[in-house]
Amino acid sequence: MPVVLCGICPHPPVMVPEVGQGRDSEVSKTKEAMLELGRLVKASGADTLVMITPHATVFADAIAISALPELKGDLGRFGAPGVSFKLSNDLELVKEINTDATRAGLMTVAVDKELAARHELSTDLDHGITAPLYFIRAAGVNLPLVHISMGMDPFPKLYSFGKSLRDAADKLNRKVAVLASGDLSHRLTRDAPSGYDPAGQEFDQRLVELVRSMNVEGMHELDPGLVERAGECGLRPIAMMLGTLDGLAVQSRVLSYEGPFGVGYLVAALLPGEPESSRQLENKLYERSDEKFTQKRAGESFPVKLAREVLERYFDGPSDMTIDPKAVPEEFAARRAGVFVSLKKNGELRGCIGTIEPVQDTIIEEIAENAVSAASRDPRFYPVEEEELAELDISVDILTAPEPIKGLADLDPQKYGVIVSSGGRRGLLLPDLEGIDTASEQVNIARQKAGINPGEPVQLERFEVIRYR
């Protein structure tokens, strides 16, 4: 059996005594559980340790795997440069993982010295590796390491990568222990580093129980809105790790969970057993994703359906983009308005382009033009590719006419968007954006977007939006 142990481990540097300087006692449960996990790795008979981290180089469209002969890192940026690591890389396994993943239609990138230099990428082990590795090493583990960055693909593709990892180890007759490094919600308390959201506690409770019961399909079904609000960094590495266990009976042991600093720390050990047909979940996950996409499309509003249809036609090549007037609801038939079209993939912005005031003859044309622009002309992103369409969440914001205001007192960042103008420079910020809680923050960001310095006088306008999903 190529996979002899899997585990979930958090990565707060403060749990390392040389970093915590006494505060590590506040995560004593996590420390004890990490040592237990290390002992399980030691006893597993693994030839190689594979660790998946959310904090190394992450590509939007590929999974990065370190391909340097030697992997080094320390906790210097957390005040403990003496806590350092130097490990051999299992390059044979790295090569086989890349080969198997590519054969399965998954994108991977081998980050070697040349690629890292060309793109100015760090090759140091990040704290997602070094913090948990401190305890694994303390348990007497001294194995070659394969260092993998999490992918940004949907859950089923991440799960498939895990299967490719297992297949690669099997071909080399390599026994591997696979650890997913990730913290749960960063928003558990009022003083949490990412602010407070009650969704954080709900997410953590649900995920811990799903891990305890090894309910992979339940993890796949977690509401994306809940996951986003929780502010976690562990679900994607966990999905990749779970794929290595596909088709196997698994004994799940939750070793500890606590959240003393407003961040959830879960330590779990997953012990693989005999093959079990009911645990062959890869195809089921893809089928369920297709069902959810069909359901999502059925529930989309007219503006969003229009934007998606336009993008599908766009990728089909030059064609008539005319929309049948009979298919247009009366409320949109004769209107003109500014429109913003936003594209998100796996909860992350993938493109957003809009117009403050209408520039097309109809609102239908405005939506169509801005949908194509969001997919192909947003300078912050590479153009969207056709195969991404099914993974995109689309929203359409229709703007009311801007009205002048006297100052910040006339703004409410949850209700109103803002336009900041000075001379020929103009910056806009939509309302109800995550992380923007005050009018002052809203105006400052709009200033930055327009290139207007903090001290320069400006004219302020506000507007409202109707957001369609």
Protein Blocks (a to p, Z undefined) as FASTA:
>chain_A
ZZlbdcdddfbfklpmklnnoplmmmmmmmmmmmmmmmmmmmnopabdcdddfkbccdfk
bccddfbfbdcddfklnopaklccdddddfklmmmmmmmmmmnopacddddfklmmmnop
afbdcfklmmmmmmmmmnopacddddddddfbdfklmmmmmmmmmmmmmmnopacddddd
ddddfklbfkbfnbpafklmmmmmmmmmmmmnopaklmmmpcfklmmmnopaklmmmmmm
mmmmgoiacddddfbdcdfkopacdddddddddddfklmmklmmmmmmmmmmmmmmmmpc
fklmmmmmmmmmmmnopcdfbdcfklpcfklmmgccdddddddeehiafbdcddfbdcbf
bfklmmmmmmmmmmmmcmkbccddfklmmmpccdddddddddddfblmlpcfklpccddd
ehjbccdddehiehiabfklmmmmmmmmnopafklccddddddddddZZ
